[in-house]
Amino acid sequence: MHRFLILSLLTAFTLTVAACGDSTETSAPDADDTMNAPARQSVTVANVEMGDIACYLILDNGEMLKADFSICEQDLNGKTIEYETTPVNIQSPECEGDPECTKSVTEDLVTSVTVIR
């Protein structure tokens, strides 16, 4: 009986090790890793405008991107850029620019640009 039990345990152990040790699958990145990675895209900027809660990049296709104020200090008009966005806490639009207001929202802002041409 002991011999049967020992053989059963050894067989189970061997099968477990073989199954675990022979794995060649690669897993996809965790959802958290993917969500925290900055999005990188390229566009052409038609105009740059300062706002109350962020600056705005008006693109040649008519779309508008919210950007960190430091981005609008650069000469980007007419330039094709590659950019990254990251989630940033900014003052809530409900505040209507009131500096005393403490409400905030998290939005993706352009936080990094590279001029391509």
Secondary structure as the mmCIF struct_conf table of DSSP 4:
data_model
#
loop_
_struct_conf.conf_type_id
_struct_conf.id
_struct_conf.beg_label_comp_id
_struct_conf.beg_label_asym_id
_struct_conf.beg_label_seq_id
_struct_conf.end_label_comp_id
_struct_conf.end_label_asym_id
_struct_conf.end_label_seq_id
HELX_RH_AL_P HELX_RH_AL_P1 HIS A 2 GLY A 21
TURN_TY1_P TURN_TY1_P1 ASP A 22 ASP A 22
HELX_LH_PP_P HELX_LH_PP_P1 SER A 27 ASP A 30
HELX_RH_AL_P HELX_RH_AL_P2 ALA A 31 ASN A 36
BEND BEND1 ALA A 37 ALA A 37
HELX_LH_PP_P HELX_LH_PP_P2 PRO A 38 PRO A 38
STRN STRN1 ALA A 39 MET A 50
BEND BEND2 ASP A 52 ALA A 54
STRN STRN2 CYS A 55 LEU A 59
TURN_TY1_P TURN_TY1_P2 ASP A 60 ASN A 61
BEND BEND3 GLY A 62 GLY A 62
STRN STRN3 MET A 64 ALA A 67
HELX_RH_AL_P HELX_RH_AL_P3 PHE A 69 CYS A 72
TURN_TY1_P TURN_TY1_P3 GLU A 73 GLU A 73
BEND BEND4 GLN A 74 GLN A 74
TURN_TY1_P TURN_TY1_P4 ASN A 77 GLY A 78
STRN STRN4 THR A 80 GLN A 91
HELX_RH_3T_P HELX_RH_3T_P1 PRO A 93 CYS A 95
TURN_TY1_P TURN_TY1_P5 GLU A 96 GLY A 97
TURN_TY1_P TURN_TY1_P6 PRO A 99 GLU A 100
STRN STRN5 SER A 104 VAL A 115
#
